[in-house]
C-alpha cells in the first residue's frame, strides 16, 4: 500500500485523477445538454417562422438565412415568442412579426447586447420592415455583421 493515504486507500494522485475525470464527465454532459438545447431552440425558431403569415414569413426566413451566413456565432432562440439570435445565451438581434402583433409593419431590432453605440449618443435600436429592398437587406446584413 505504498503511496496510499487516508481511509479511502487512494493516493493523492489517484484522488486528483478521479476528480479530474469526474470534472471531464460533467463538462461532457453539460456540452451534450447545451447542444440539445441549442438544437431545440433552433427548431423552435424555425417552427415560429413557419407559422408566420405570408410576407412576414418570407422576411423572417431571409433574416434567418442572413444571420446564419454573416454571424454564425449567433444562435437562434425565441425572444418574447419571436425569432431572436443570441450570443452566450443573450439575444443580440431579433425579428417581430407585424402581422402577428397586429401592427402595420414588422420589426428588425437590436438588444443592448449588440453594443452598436454611436459616438453622438443617438442610435437606432429597431427598424420597421414592410417590404425591404435589396439595399435595405444589405443594410441589415451590415448591422448584423457589426452586432
Secondary structure, DSSP 8 states (H G I E B T S, - for coil): -TT--TTT---HHHHHHHHHHHHHHHHHHHHHHHHHHHHHHHHHHHHHHHTS-TTHHHHHHHHHHHHHHH-TTSEEEEETTEEEEEETTEEEEEEE-TTTTT-SSEEEEE-GGG----TTS---SEEEESS--HHHHHHHHHHHHH-
